[in-house]
């Protein structure tokens, strides 16, 4: 193999490694040109992780507020108890055995079929069920919401430019309409929504849900501990529900980032070894 070829192989490997880093930084800072404030989220960046307490509170906000209009069709109840999810409990590696997950599932009514006569029935949910649809169809959803269909929220932070920042800015973006703006009937002024007129009434206001202190099981068999609840301001609820929805849209993010970093490290060490080998092989050869 010629020295030139060896050199370009080494440079290529190094470029590939550094390219990975650059790509992840670029996608994290992209906001599609929208003017929305960047929030500090623990899940951003190369080592980002979700905050389980914020997700648990966010689930409460979803359940008590958003779920009267928005579905979460891509999620099953048992996902709430997956490793990395809001209600993971190391005592119950199988989330279907997790008592919290069972209780949450039971709290929902899920459509099914009577096994004796085939009639459509509603029964309490079980962990294996998917989150049920809120409206029977899009026409019914639109009819109940002034003509607009509340979108499914399972992938909403992926489906909108700006992701988590956009959804947070939308939820906290309601204001009095300026005097020179003619508002269409049934719409609400929102600085973030395209066109500023949204058919979703402001869903959050201070004190809407009651956050309770939460007892979480200790990691690796450690002591359970209690986490105090923050004040349920509209901003806090918006942050928490966005944390929950971001996880719902990308539950494997933490695993992916860990794997990405391990790959990065592997390629980096590999390229150093390659370079050292090249130096060793050609030591003392005049070139
Ligand atoms: C009373 C029903 C109702 C409730 C409660 C509600 N929404 Fe909505 N939401 C809607 C409707 C209707 C739309 C569609 C609005 C439109 O297109 O004008 C919508 C749209 C949205 C959108 C999409 C906006 C876009 O860019 O298209 C998001 C995100 C959203 N809601 C999040 C939430 C969250 C989070 C909650 C709970 C905190 C919530 N909503 C509570 C009815 C509701």
Boltz pocket constraint, residues with backbone or C-beta under 6 A from the ligand:
constraints:
  - pocket:
      binder: B
      contacts: [[A, 61], [A, 62], [A, 65], [A, 66], [A, 67], [A, 68], [A, 69], [A, 70], [A, 145], [A, 148], [A, 149], [A, 150], [A, 151], [A, 156], [A, 160], [A, 167], [A, 170], [A, 171], [A, 193], [A, 197], [A, 198], [A, 199], [A, 200], [A, 201], [A, 203], [A, 204], [A, 241]]
      max_distance: 6.0
